[in-house]
Amino acid sequence: MRAAALLPALAVVLVACSSPTAPVKPSPTTTAFTDEHLRPVRMTSGLALTYLAPEVASQVLCQLMDGRSWARLVGGRIGRKPATAHHAGCLVTTEHGTLTVQMRAADPVLQPDTTVAGRPARLHRPIDNVVAYVVGLTDDAFQRSEEPGRRPSLRLLEVLLQGGDDPDASQEVVTRVVTTIVPLLVQDGDPLPAIDDAGRIPYTHTPSTPGGDFVDLPLPVQALQLCTAMLDVAGVVASQVDVSDSGACRLTTAQGQVVAETSYSANVAGFTDTVAGRPADLGPSVSVSLREDADAALRLTAPDAVSLAGKVAPLLL
């Protein structure tokens, strides 16, 4: 897998050896062994996984296997819940304790001492009732990026089990989980465009993906599709096209700057306007809801944002 620049997470403690990051804290489940907030998601893996928006990556991690397969793997009843829109992780409630599967930033102090599915890894027990594996998803996963603002920043997979009474049994569960899911995560996934060291992508014509899968695509692919929709379908005339691996398409036009991207933390329930038959928010930037089952929205900033959103949004549904 290409070395690339691959969140705080879901338990009450994190498991870094030196400078721990607090795990994601999901709201309590209503019923411990019931799945919550799962939605249909387009699956991917490999380097493409590291370029997913956190909300999408959380869904992918929870749904690497169906519920029955998860239950067989951990040996008992389970309930899955994805992290919030800002964190890439999945909380799995089990009869052995709370299992957290999350993607996290590289840490050069946390060094591997073993391998899992051919990937560098480290097994450790930060406190008495927590057993954890940290596995590198890219070749440079244990090296801190010299450009921390660049994507992808989440290059480590962390699997931890908290609350087990028997450390050896907890280690057995965590080992089974990582040896099963790591091969699924590191296999080749969606092809990605060329991305330079600054996160810039040469523009190439990239038609929209039909079937409502746009919000689940790697962010570099989303950016190309947004540019194509605006240039080739909406007819925007641009003197400069800037495509970013963060998912944004920026066009320089005679009327001003046009910026399109996907927001995954939009308060869609609060949208009171309508664009192209979809709930919308006509604020300083125009946001248009793209999914019924996720707070994902097209966000457009442009001199004629409402008109442009009306042409672009239907292509992304």
C-alpha positions in Angstrom: 0.0 0.0 0.0 1.3 3.5 -0.8 2.8 5.3 2.1 0.5 8.2 2.7 -0.2 10.9 5.2 -3.5 7.5 6.8 -9.7 10.2 16.6 -10.0 10.4 19.4 -12.2 7.4 19.9 -14.9 5.4 21.6 -13.9 4.2 25.0 -13.2 5.8 28.3 -9.4 5.4 27.9 -7.1 5.4 24.9 -4.3 3.1 24.5 -1.3 5.0 23.3 1.9 4.2 25.1 3.2 7.7 25.4 0.8 10.4 24.4 -2.7 9.0 24.5 -5.6 10.5 22.6 -8.9 10.3 24.3 -11.2 7.7 22.8 -14.5 8.6 21.1 -17.4 8.8 23.6 -20.6 7.8 22.0 -23.9 8.5 23.7 -25.2 5.5 25.7 -27.0 2.8 23.8 -30.7 2.3 24.6 -30.3 -1.5 24.5 -26.8 -2.9 25.0 -27.0 -5.6 22.3 -28.9 -3.6 19.6 -27.4 -2.0 16.6 -27.9 1.8 16.4 -27.6 4.4 13.7 -26.3 2.0 11.0 -27.2 2.9 7.4 -26.5 1.3 4.0 -22.9 2.2 3.1 -20.7 1.7 0.1 -17.8 -0.4 1.3 -14.1 0.2 0.5 -10.7 -0.6 1.8 -7.0 0.0 1.3 -5.7 3.5 0.8 -9.2 4.7 -0.2 -10.4 3.9 3.3 -8.1 6.5 4.7 -9.6 9.1 2.5 -13.2 8.5 3.6 -15.0 11.1 5.7 -15.1 10.0 9.4 -18.8 9.4 9.3 -18.5 7.1 6.3 -15.4 5.3 7.8 -17.4 4.7 11.0 -20.1 3.0 9.0 -17.6 0.9 7.1 -15.8 -0.3 10.3 -19.1 -1.3 11.9 -20.3 -3.1 8.8 -17.1 -5.0 7.8 -19.1 -8.0 8.8 -22.8 -8.6 9.4 -24.1 -8.8 13.0 -24.0 -12.6 13.1 -20.4 -12.7 11.9 -19.4 -10.1 14.6 -21.2 -12.2 17.2 -19.4 -15.4 16.2 -16.1 -13.5 16.1 -16.4 -12.1 19.7 -18.3 -15.1 21.1 -21.6 -13.7 22.2 -24.2 -11.0 21.7 -23.2 -7.7 20.2 -24.5 -4.2 19.5 -22.8 -1.9 17.0 -22.9 1.9 17.0 -20.8 4.2 14.7 -19.0 7.2 16.1 -20.1 10.8 15.6 -19.5 12.7 12.4 -16.0 13.9 13.5 -14.6 10.5 14.6 -13.8 7.4 12.6 -14.7 4.5 14.8 -17.2 1.9 15.8 -18.3 0.9 19.3 -19.2 -2.8 19.7 -20.9 -3.7 22.9 -20.1 -7.4 23.8 -20.6 -9.8 26.6 -16.9 -9.5 27.4 -16.7 -5.7 27.6 -16.7 -2.7 25.3 -14.9 -3.3 22.0 -13.7 -0.2 20.2 -12.6 -0.3 16.5 -11.2 3.0 15.4 -8.9 4.8 13.1 -6.4 7.2 14.6 -3.5 9.4 13.8 0.1 8.2 13.5 2.3 8.3 16.5 6.0 8.0 16.1 6.5 7.2 19.8 4.2 4.2 19.5 6.4 1.7 17.8 5.4 -1.8 16.4 6.7 -5.0 18.0 4.8 -7.6 16.0 2.8 -7.9 12.7 -0.9 -8.7 11.9 -1.7 -9.8 8.4 1.7 -8.6 7.3 1.2 -5.1 8.8 3.2 -3.6 11.6 1.4 -3.8 14.9 1.7 -3.4 18.7 -0.1 -5.3 21.4 -0.3 -3.6 24.8 -2.3 -3.2 28.0 -2.3 0.5 29.1 -4.3 -0.2 32.2 -5.5 -3.4 34.0 -8.8 -3.9 32.2 -7.9 -2.8 28.7 -6.2 -4.9 26.0 -5.4 -3.2 22.7 -3.8 -3.7 19.3 -2.6 -0.9 17.1 -2.0 -1.8 13.5 -0.5 0.3 10.7 -2.7 0.6 7.7 0.0 2.3 5.6 3.7 1.7 5.4 4.4 5.0 7.2 1.6 4.7 9.8 3.9 4.8 12.8 5.6 8.0 11.5 4.2 11.4 12.3 3.5 13.3 9.1 5.6 16.4 8.5 2.3 18.0 7.2 -0.2 17.2 10.0 -2.9 19.2 8.3 -2.9 16.9 5.2 -5.1 14.0 4.6 -5.1 11.2 5.2 -4.2 11.6 8.8 -5.8 8.4 10.1 -3.3 5.7 9.3 -3.5 3.5 12.4 -6.2 1.0 13.2 -6.8 0.6 17.0 -8.8 -2.3 18.4 -9.3 -2.3 22.2 -11.4 -4.2 24.6 -12.3 -2.6 27.9 -14.0 -4.0 31.0 -13.0 -7.7 30.6 -12.4 -9.6 33.9 -9.8 -11.9 32.4 -6.9 -10.2 30.6 -5.9 -13.3 28.7 -9.5 -13.9 27.5 -9.7 -10.2 26.5 -6.4 -10.5 24.6 -7.8 -13.6 22.8 -10.9 -11.7 21.7 -8.9 -8.7 20.5 -6.4 -10.9 18.6 -9.3 -12.7 16.9 -10.8 -9.4 15.8 -7.6 -7.8 14.4 -6.5 -11.0 12.6 -10.0 -11.1 11.0 -10.6 -7.5 10.1 -7.1 -6.2 9.1 -7.0 -8.3 5.9 -10.4 -6.9 5.0 -9.2 -3.3 5.6 -5.8 -3.4 3.8 -6.9 -5.2 0.6 -7.0 -2.9 -2.5 -10.0 -0.7 -2.6 -11.3 2.1 -4.9 -8.7 3.6 -7.3 -7.6 7.1 -6.4 -6.5 9.9 -8.6 -2.9 11.2 -8.5 -2.4 13.3 -5.4 0.7 15.4 -4.9 2.5 16.1 -1.6 0.4 19.2 -1.1 -2.9 17.3 -1.5 -3.6 18.8 -5.0 -5.2 16.7 -7.7 -5.0 17.3 -11.4 -8.5 17.8 -12.8 -9.9 15.0 -14.9 -13.4 14.5 -16.1 -15.1 12.3 -13.5 -18.9 11.7 -14.0 -21.1 11.4 -10.9 -21.6 8.0 -9.3 -25.3 7.1 -9.6 -27.4 5.4 -6.9 -26.9 7.7 -4.0 -23.3 6.6 -3.3 -21.7 10.0 -3.7 -21.4 10.7 0.0 -19.6 7.4 0.6 -16.9 7.9 -1.9 -13.3 8.8 -1.0 -13.0 12.6 -0.7 -10.6 13.0 -3.6 -13.1 11.3 -5.9 -15.9 13.5 -4.6 -13.9 16.6 -5.4 -13.4 15.5 -9.0 -17.1 14.7 -9.4 -18.1 18.0 -8.0 -15.8 19.9 -10.4 -17.1 17.8 -13.3 -20.7 18.5 -12.3 -20.1 22.3 -12.2 -18.0 22.6 -15.3 -19.5 20.1 -17.7 -23.2 19.9 -16.5 -23.9 23.3 -14.8 -21.8 25.1 -17.4 -19.6 27.1 -15.0 -16.8 28.8 -17.0 -13.6 28.8 -14.9 -10.2 30.3 -15.5 -8.7 28.0 -12.8 -9.7 24.7 -11.3 -8.3 23.6 -7.9 -9.1 20.1 -6.7 -8.2 19.1 -3.2 -7.8 15.7 -1.5 -9.9 17.1 1.3 -13.0 16.8 -1.0 -13.3 20.5 -2.1 -13.5 21.8 -5.6 -12.6 25.5 -6.1 -13.3 27.3 -9.3 -12.1 30.8 -10.2 -14.6 32.5 -12.4 -15.2 36.0 -13.7 -18.0 36.5 -11.1 -15.9 35.2 -8.2 -14.8 32.1 -6.3 -17.0 29.0 -6.4 -16.4 26.3 -3.8 -18.2 23.0 -3.5 -17.7 20.3 -0.9 -19.7 17.8 1.2 -20.6 18.5 4.8 -21.1 15.6 7.2 -22.2 17.6 10.2 -25.1 19.5 8.6 -28.1 19.9 10.8 -30.4 18.6 8.0 -33.4 18.3 10.4 -33.2 22.1 10.7 -33.2 22.8 7.0 -36.3 24.9 6.2 -35.8 25.7 2.5 -35.9 23.6 -0.6 -33.5 23.2 -3.5 -34.2 20.7 -6.3 -36.9 19.1 -4.2 -34.4 18.5 -1.3 -34.3 20.1 2.1 -31.9 23.0 2.0 -30.4 25.8 4.1 -30.0 29.1 2.2 -27.4 30.8 4.5 -24.2 32.4 3.5 -23.4 29.1 1.8 -26.2 27.0 0.3 -26.5 23.5 1.8 -28.6 20.8 0.2 -29.4 17.5 1.9 -28.1 14.5 -0.1 -29.3 11.5 2.1 -32.4 10.7 4.1 -30.3 8.6 6.5 -27.3 10.8 7.1 -26.5 14.4 7.9 -24.6 14.7 4.6 -25.2 17.8 2.5 -23.7 19.5 -0.6 -22.3 22.9 0.5 -21.9 25.5 -2.2 -20.4 29.0 -1.9 -20.8 31.0 -5.1 -22.3 34.2 -6.4 -25.2 32.3 -7.8 -25.2 29.5 -5.2 -28.9 28.6 -5.2 -29.1 28.3 -9.0 -25.9 26.3 -9.1 -27.0 24.0 -6.3 -30.2 23.3 -8.1 -28.2 21.9 -11.1 -25.5 20.1 -9.1 -27.4 18.4 -6.2 -29.6 16.1 -8.4 -26.5 14.6 -9.9 -25.3 13.5 -6.5 -28.5 11.8 -5.3 
